[in-house]
Amino acid sequence: MRIILLADVKGVGKKGQVVNVSDGYGNNFLIPRGLAVISSPESLNRLKALEAQEAKRQVALKEEAEEVAKRLEHLSVEFKAKAGKDGRMFGTISPKEIEAGLKEQWGIQIDKRKFIDKYPANAFGYTKLRIELYKGSAGQVLGTVTVHISEDK
C-alpha cells in the first residue's frame, strides 16, 4: 500500500514522504491515527500545495529574523550589578536574564535556547553574544546582542 506520511513516523519515514507499507499497518495503525493518507492524485496535489505553503512560511520567518538581526545590531541591553572590594562583579547575567531584558527594554522576544554563546556575561563593560534567530531550509540567520553591564553604586 502506498501512503503519504502526514507526520514523522519512526522506522517508516519523514513527513511528506510517499512510502510503501503493509496493508494492515496502513489501514489499522497509520491512517486511523491521522499519521498518513492513501496516496492518490488528489492527495499528492494537496501535498504539493502544503509544501508550497510551508516554503512561503519559511521565507517569511527568515525575513522576520533578518529584521530582528538588524534591530539587534544597533541596540544594547543594560544591566546593573554590584561590585566587590576588588572591583569585580558579583554574580553573572544569564541568557535567561538577557532574554527578559530584551523583552522589557526593547520589546524583542527571543527564546533563551537560541543563544549560541551559552556562557553568562560576568564582567563589567560590553559583551557581545551571538543568537541563532532562524535555522531552516531557507538558510540560517545569526544576530548579535550587546550586553552592557555597569556598576550599581
N, C-alpha and C positions, 0 to 999 in steps of 0.2 A: 504494500500500500504506500503510495506517495503522499506525503503530507508536507505542509508548510508550518514551521515552528513559529509560534507566537511569543515564546519566551525561551530563554536558555534552559536546556534540559541536559543534565549531566549524563554523559555517555552516549548521547544522541546527536546533539548539535547546538548551534547558537541560534538566537532569534533571527528570523527571516530566511533561514536556510530551507531548501527543499530536500527532504531526505526520504529514504525508503525504510519502513519499519514493518514488523509483522502486523497482520490484520487485527489480531486480538489486542496487541499493545496499543495500536492506534485507536481502535473502537472502544476499548474498555478502560483505557487509562488517559491517554493524551487528549483526545477530543472532548470527553465529558468534563475534564478539569480545565478546559479552556487553554491548554498549552499548545494546541495545534488545530489546524483545519485541513480538510481533504484538499489536495492540490487539484485545482480546476482552472480553466481560463479566467473566470471571474475573480477567483481568489488571488491568482497571480497578478491581475491588473490592480486589485486592491492593495496588494503588497508593494507593487511599484509606486503607487500613489503615496502610500505611507512612507516609503523610503525617500521620495522626493520631498515630502513634508518635513521629515526628520532632517534632511540635508539643509533645508531653508532655516529650520530652527537652530541648527548648529552654527550656521553662518551668522545668524542674529546674535547668538550667545557670544561668539568670538568678537563681533563688532562692539558689543556692550563691554566686554572685558578690555578691549583696546581703549575705549573711552575712559574706563576706570583707571587703567595704567597711566594714561596721560594726566589725569587729575592727580594721581599719587605722586607724580614727578615733582609737582610744584607745591607740595604741602608737607608739613611735618606734624607729628603728634607730640604734644607737650606733656611732660610728666615732671613732678617734683618728688624728690626723695631726700631722706635725712642722711647726713654725713657723720662719720665717726671723727675721733680726735685727729687721726692722721689724714683726713680729707677724703677717705674712701667712702663709697656709697654703701649704705646698709641695704641688704636685700637685692632683689632683681625685679625687672619689669618683664613679665612673661608674655608670650604670644597672646594668651587669653586677655591680659590687660590691654595689650596693644589693640586687639580686636574691639574691646569695649571703648577704648579711647577714640578709635577711628569712627565708630558709630556715634559716640557722644559729641565729639568735636567737629566732625565733618559730614556726618550722615552717610557714611560709606559702610555697607555691610559686607564683611569678608569673614569667612569661616577660619578659625584658628588652625585648622588642619591643612589649609592651603599654604601656610608659611613653609618655605623651603629651608630657610635658616632656622633651625629649631632652638638654637641657643638663645637664652634670655639676654636682654640688654642690662648690663651690670656695671656700667661706668658712666660718670657724668660726661656730658657732651652729646655729640651726634653719633648715632648708629644707624646704618642702613641695613634693612632686612629685605630679602627677596621673597616675592609671593607668586605662586603659580595661579593666575586668575582664570585660565582656561586651558584645558587639555582635552583634545578630541580629534576627530577625523579631519577637521579643517586646520589642524596645527596646534601650536602652543603659544600662550600669551603670558609673559612674565612681567611683573611690576615690581617697583622698589618703593618701600615706605621708609621715610626718615623719621627716626625717633629722637627727640631732644629731651634729655634729662638734665634738669637743673637742681641746684641745692636748695632744699627747703630750710629757710632760716628760722 
